[in-house]
């Protein structure tokens, strides 16, 4: 009620201040959801689009910021810098798995989800496509796609610089410069960002912040236009990040009153029962978790206009190296609970090469079509270890185990190299049956030739013929393939209103568990685990509408969906051995919908609200049939957002920006057993700033989680919890030139 009253007062103030100003149309938003430029209101699918101005006004700086404003999409940021778990319409990402969305930057699809969590700045737009998008974007796009476009080079010299300071010792700087090398022919854009933070959480045993962070990102873009028909882009991207990792609290630890960070030696696990709503913001691990990620990427894109069509070629190569190290279960200062204590590390070396060719017809014709081919080769070396904690720190382990280390001997070594070769052909056709009725058909075939080579020093077991220290038959291979169709119909009731319906199928490729995890799992009482995880298959129906009212000042869009999932990917964690094991939930049903409203009653004022609802049900789960009927894990039951933004002049040269976002993360279960739900979380974000009316400068302050709500960002079955940050504030100064 207080929020509604505040909105009403804001509307009343705006009307009083602007009673003689005519209302203005909502800004038209152009999207590329179907790999061609179209108006948001014309595309027959649920799309949330954020323009460059919207992103700047909302203070979007990372992946989670725009996700919070998108109904039926949620994000868990936990464990390490490159690790995040996205859920979209009930389809969830899990550890060591792939996201249920395609992630596309400047027309190039990112091949690894460990590249998703980069610093977001100098963006032109973000589009979140919901529902199966595999027919256009391929495997792993069964839940949708996130399409990001960065700012493009300009034919005039321009750019900006900004500096930010805030809580937790936050210090940030950004700079962008763009202009011509050869006017009208060769343009450039160079962008850089630096961020440093002491941290928000305390490690009370070490007397240090538990979550320091530092990131340097540099991005360059060249655009060459030698003729009217030919455009070529070259994009370079480098990111180096140092952060924290494994900041978990094991809730059932009973601490010794005489030594607060040490477990009670007589009853170390006699503490509270696991509870998703029990939150602790301090940590006691005797080893501070650390994470380092290096990302390098080069992409090229060429567009050549032919009579009636455009030929596009895309090439991309990127590498990601990420190293994570930290304390092991039970994350305390004690080193004698089991007679010893453990450490854990994980190292990834990922190399991706992709190429795509497609031919796209012109947009302004009754029959529109596009077809193409795609190739991807990805190589992922992964080593996962546990070690003996001798109180002398954690040795860096990458390509070789350190079984004989005098400071931190390796105890377990799970290492392999996964190689995927993906081949795909795709196409889509849209036809205006009448001036009001459009029919669309998209179809794609993906073939994923997956192989895994097991390191012959693996402590979890070896394939037959793969001999310790000698080699041999250490490789196994599997092929995953699938046709992914999508059919949609759109009926334009009026120029400002449409209804649509669609059906589509999607799949996420199967995956390998580290060889021998099924054996280790059985030894720890977890039976029915396979070393090869089958593909996840989805079949989804959607109906929706899009409309604008009141002379294009009110936009109301809504959609409903129904999805059947076979083999939904999930994971289980064995804390004692640091094992993360992928499993399949055999069949899940998900249904729900979204409703979004944007209203611009007077010049400068925007009111907006959205509601997403997802109801999930496990229908078959062979690993644990007692879970049938439960909610699927990592699926918020609701997601809500309501907010207002008002920009108005306070002098002839200065204007004021005020913005408030009220966000609700609905209740959710974290595991198929539904052992406990995290209650709904209500967050309030505030933003206010002074701006030059000519757009030269701005000074903006932001407060996120203004009410300092305490909640867990993640809760893992058994009582492993990672808290979300509390209240944060920043002040940013920006100058545009």
C-alpha positions, 0 to 999 in steps of 0.5 A: 500500500505504501508503494502504491501511495507513493506512485499515486503521489508521483503521478499527481505531482507530475500532472501538476507540473506538466498539466499543459504538456501533451502526452508523448508516445511510447518509444518504438523499440526495434528488436532482432529476435528473428535475426532481422530488424522488427518492431517489438510490438510486431514480433509474435513472441514474448520479448523484453527489450531494454534500450541504451537509455533504459539501461543507463537510467536503470543503472544496469551494470551486470547480468543480474540487473536487467534479469531482475526487471524481467518477469519469469527470469531469475539469476543465482550468482554464486560460487565463483566469478564465472558461475551463475545459474539462470532460470527462464520459464522454469528451465534452469541452469545447473553447475557444470551444465549449460544455460537454457538460453542462447547468449548472443553479443553483436550477432555472435553466439557465446559458446560458454556460459562462463563468459556470460558474467562480464561487465556490462557497459557501453550497450545499445540494447538488451533483448530477452527472448522467452520460449524455445528459440532453438529453431533459430539459435540452436541447442541449449536455447530451449528456454530463450535467448539473450541478445546484446548489442554494444554501441557501434562506431560513429562517424563523428568523434564522441565518447564518455568518461565516468567514475563511481565510488560506493559501499564496500570500497567500490571504485569504478572507472569507464571510458569510451571513444569512437570516431572515424579513421576514414570518414564514412568508410572505416570507423572505430570504437574503443571502450574500457572499464575498471572495477575494484571492491574490498567486499561486503562480507567478513571472514571473521577468522582471517580478519579480512573481507571474504569477497574482494573483486577486481575486473579490467575489461577492454573492448575494441570494434572496427567497422569497415564500409568500403561500399554501400553493399559491404559492411565488415565488423571486427570485435576484440574483447579482453577481460581479466577478473580476480574475485572470491569463490566458495563463500558458503556457510554450512548451517548445521555446524555447531561452533565452540563457544570458546573458539567462535570460528571452530566447530565444537569437537564433541558435536561438530554438526549439532547446530541448526537444521538446514533452512533456506531462510537462515542467513549469515553474512560472516564466514569462518573458513581458514582459507579465503576463496579466490577466483581468477578468470581470463577471457579473450575473444575475437569475432568477425562479421561480414554483411553483403547486400544482394538484390532482395537479400543479405548474405552474412558471415560470422566467425568467432574464436575465444578462450576462457581460463578460470581457476577457483580455489577455496576451503572445503566442507564444512567451511570452518577454521577447524582442521581436525573434524575428520582428523584432517581438513580439506581444500578444493580447486577447479580449473577450466581451459575452454577454447571455442571456434565457431562459424556461421553463414546465413542468407536473409531476405529483405524485410519489406515483402510478403514472403520473408525467409532466412536459411543458413549453416553453423559450425562450432568446436569447443574444447573444455579441459577441466580439473577438479581436486580436493587436497589436504589442508595442512594450514599452509594455504592452497597450492595452485593446481591446473594440469597436474595433480600435486599428490606429493606436495609438502604444503597441500597434497592432492587427495582426489583428481577428476580431470578430463577434456570434453570436445564438442563438434556441432553442425547445424542447418537452419531456416525460417519462413514468414508469410503474410497470408493476409494483411492481418494474418502472418504464419511463420515456420522455423526449423533447425537440425543440430548434431553434437558430436561429443567426446571426452578424454579422461586423464589417466591419473584420475582417482575416481576410476578409469575407462577399461583399457585406460591404464594409470600413467600409461594411457590407452583407451581413455576416450569415450564419445557420444552423439546428440542430435535433434530437429527443432521446429517452431510454428507461430501464427499472428493476427493483427487485430488493429494496427496497435494490437495483435494476438499470437500462438506458437509451438516449438521444441528445443533441446539441451545437449547431453553432458559428461560427468567426470568419469567415475563419479557414478562409482563415487556416488554409489559409494556415498549412497547415491545410486542411479547416477550415470557418467553420461547425462542424456539430452534435455528435451522440451515441447512448449506452447505459447499464446499471447497478445501485444497492444498499445492504448490511449494514443500509444501512451499505454502498452500492455503485453501478456503471454501464457505458456505450457512446457513439457520437459524430459530429462531436466538437468539438475545436480547433487553435491557431495560435500565430503568429496567436493563432487558436483554430479549432474542428474536428470529429472525424467519428466517435469511440467511447467506452466505459467505466464507474464503480464507487462504494463508500461504507461507514460501519462505525461512527458518525462514520467514512466510507470511500469509493472510486470508479473511472472508466474511459473508453476512446476511439477515433477511428474517422473523421477526415477532417481527418487520416485518419492519426489514425484508431485513436488515443485522443480528446483530453482524455479521461483513461483512468481517474479514481480516488478513495479516502478516509476521513473520521472525526469523533469527540469529544475532549471533552464539547464539542469534536470532531475532524474528519480527512479524507484524499482520494487522487485519481488523474487518469489518463493522457490525450492532449491531441490527436488525433495522440496525440503524447504522453500526460500520465502519471497524476497522483496527488494527496493532499489532507488536512483536519483540524479542531476543531469545536464539537459543537453546531455553533457554530464550527469551525477547519479546516486543509486541504492540497491536493496535499500531496506537491507533485506537479508536473504540467501542467494543460493541454498544447496541441499544439506545446508550449504548457503551463500548469502546475497549482499545487503544494502549497497550504494554508489555515486557516479559522475559521467561526462559525455563528449 
